[in-house]
Structure formats: structure tokens, C-alpha cells
């Protein structure tokens, strides 16, 4: 079984399997579900109950150069009404550089996801217009499936990446740090 199929099986049998079709109906341009929901679902599936990482929220990234905050709020409201027990974080990557000091503007959703803190967090999934699963994995899936915490290249020396890694290890001790990071 290839990595994408394995990822799809894990995610389809989790809350992501129920939420993903609803996200696709919101019709955000160039959207991906990525981040902690994907990462934590996979790690909990692989490492079992010893891994206390859970879905805190669903990170939905999209890109609309002409868009504004109202798109984010409308999508969040729609999804929260359908799934009141879940939290949704919807962000237009086109405006990310404007509200995040010191960050360059992104040119696409994929550009933004590629610069998230860790390689295992930089994994996006979505459904295409035919309902087929699509994957965005700029660093592959090896770190995700083996439980390795590795910062993305832009965050190699970022203290926030190290802080997050420490919190992951406290909740899921089966994880490990990539050997060349945080030096």
C-alpha cells in the first residue's frame, strides 16, 4: 500500500472523514485541510492510546488574492454550525504576510503550508470536485508515519518550533526529534 492510500485510510476512519466533505462544499479557492488535525490523527492511529495528541481544531488554508476576512469568518461559521463540537481555523494564505509580522507574502496555499513549523504538520488533504482524495506533501510522509518531529527548512532555528516539539513529546513520548534539528 502506498503512503497516500495509507493516509487516506487513517483519515477516512476519523472525524476528518466526516468533516472533509463539508469543507469541500464551502467552496474556498485552492483549499487544503492541513496541520494538527491531520498530524495528530495519524500519530494517534499509529502510536495508540499512549499518544495523547488529539484534534484541537481543523486548520483550513486557502488562497484568494482578492479575498478578505469575511471569507474566513463565513466558512468558520458554516462549518461550526454543522459540527458544533469542533473548532475550525480558516486562514487565507494570501493575507498571511500582512497580519503576521516578519513573514513574506505567500503566492499560493501550498506556499504557505510548505512553511508551517514541522514537516509532519505540512501535510494537506482535500477532496476534488469528484470527491476524490487529493494530497499535498511537500516533505513526503516518512516523518509523519515514523513519528519524527523535524522543522521545515525555514524554521530550523526557530525557538517556537522547538517549543512545539517539546509539547508533542510530552503528549506522545513515542515520537522522536530529527537528529539534526534545534542546534
C-alpha positions in Angstrom: 0.0 0.0 0.0 1.4 3.4 -0.9 1.7 6.3 1.6 -1.2 8.3 0.2 -3.5 5.3 0.4 -2.4 4.6 4.0 -3.0 8.2 4.9 -6.5 8.2 3.3 -7.5 5.1 5.2 -6.4 6.5 8.5 -8.1 9.9 7.9 -11.3 8.5 6.4 -11.9 6.5 9.6 -11.6 9.5 11.8 -13.5 12.8 12.3 -11.7 14.1 9.3 -13.6 11.6 7.1 -16.9 13.3 8.2 -15.6 16.9 8.1 -13.7 16.8 4.8 -16.8 16.6 2.5 -18.4 19.6 4.4 -15.2 21.6 3.9 -15.3 20.9 0.2 -18.9 22.3 0.0 -17.8 25.6 1.4 -16.1 26.3 -1.9 -13.0 28.1 -0.7 -10.5 28.7 -3.5 -7.5 26.3 -3.5 -8.2 25.0 0.0 -6.4 22.3 2.0 -7.1 20.8 5.4 -3.6 20.6 7.0 -1.8 20.9 10.2 -2.5 19.4 13.6 -5.8 17.6 12.8 -4.0 15.5 10.1 -0.8 15.1 12.1 -2.4 14.2 15.4 -4.9 11.8 13.8 -2.1 9.9 12.2 0.1 9.8 15.2 -2.7 8.7 17.5 -3.6 6.0 15.0 0.0 4.7 14.8 1.0 5.1 18.5 -2.3 4.3 20.1 -3.7 5.4 23.4 -0.2 6.3 24.7 -0.3 9.2 22.4 -2.5 11.9 23.9 -2.4 14.2 20.9 -5.9 15.0 19.7 -7.7 17.2 17.2 -7.8 20.6 18.8 -9.1 22.3 15.6 -9.3 21.8 11.9 -6.8 24.1 10.1 -8.2 25.0 6.7 -5.9 27.0 4.5 -7.0 28.6 1.2 -5.7 31.2 -1.2 -7.7 34.2 -2.6 -5.6 37.2 -3.5 -8.8 39.3 -3.7 -10.3 37.8 -0.6 -10.9 39.3 2.8 -11.5 38.3 6.4 -15.3 37.8 5.7 -14.5 34.6 3.7 -12.7 33.1 6.7 -15.5 34.0 9.1 -18.2 32.8 6.8 -16.5 29.4 6.3 -15.8 29.1 10.0 -19.5 29.9 10.9 -20.8 27.4 8.3 -18.6 24.6 9.5 -19.2 25.4 13.2 -22.9 25.2 12.7 -22.6 21.8 11.0 -20.1 20.5 13.6 -20.7 22.4 16.8 -18.3 20.2 18.9 -15.3 21.0 16.6 -13.2 24.1 16.3 -12.2 25.5 12.8 -9.3 27.7 12.0 -9.8 29.1 8.5 -7.0 31.3 7.0 -6.5 32.9 3.7 -2.8 32.4 2.9 -2.9 35.4 0.5 -3.3 37.7 3.5 -1.0 35.8 5.9 2.1 38.0 5.2 0.0 41.2 6.0 -1.0 40.1 9.5 2.0 38.0 10.5 4.9 40.4 11.2 8.2 39.5 9.6 6.7 37.0 7.2 6.9 37.2 3.4 3.6 37.1 1.5 2.6 33.7 0.1 1.9 33.0 -3.5 -0.4 30.0 -3.0 -1.9 27.8 -0.3 0.8 25.3 -1.0 3.5 28.0 -0.5 2.0 28.7 3.0 1.7 25.1 4.0 5.3 24.4 3.0 6.4 27.0 5.6 4.4 25.6 8.5 6.6 24.7 11.6 7.2 21.0 11.1 7.3 18.6 8.1 4.7 16.3 9.7 2.4 19.3 10.0 2.9 20.4 6.4 0.6 17.7 5.0 -2.6 18.8 3.2 -5.6 16.8 2.2 -8.8 17.7 0.3 -11.5 16.3 -1.9 -11.5 17.3 -5.6 -14.8 18.2 -7.4 -15.4 14.5 -8.0 -15.0 13.7 -4.3 -11.6 12.0 -4.8 -8.9 12.5 -2.1 -6.0 14.8 -3.0 -2.8 15.1 -1.1 -0.1 17.9 -0.7 3.0 16.5 0.9 6.0 18.8 0.2 8.3 16.8 2.5 6.8 13.4 1.9 5.1 11.3 4.6 8.0 9.5 6.1 8.3 11.8 9.1 4.6 11.7 9.7 4.4 7.9 9.6 7.6 7.3 11.7 6.8 9.9 14.3 9.7 12.2 13.6 9.5 15.8 14.6 11.5 17.9 12.1 11.2 21.6 11.5 10.6 22.7 7.9 13.8 24.4 6.5 12.6 27.9 7.2 12.1 27.0 10.9 15.3 25.0 11.6 16.4 27.6 14.2 13.0 28.8 15.3 12.5 28.5 19.1 8.8 28.2 18.5 9.4 25.0 16.5 11.4 23.6 19.4 8.7 24.6 22.0 6.1 22.9 19.9 8.3 19.8 19.5 8.7 19.6 23.3 4.9 19.8 23.8 4.4 17.0 21.2 6.9 14.8 23.1 5.2 15.3 26.4 1.9 14.2 25.0 3.2 11.4 22.8 6.6 10.0 24.1 6.8 7.6 21.2 7.8 10.4 18.9 11.4 11.4 18.3 13.2 14.5 17.2 15.1 14.5 14.0 18.8 14.3 14.9 20.0 17.4 13.0 17.4 19.9 14.4 17.4 22.6 17.1 21.2 23.0 17.2 
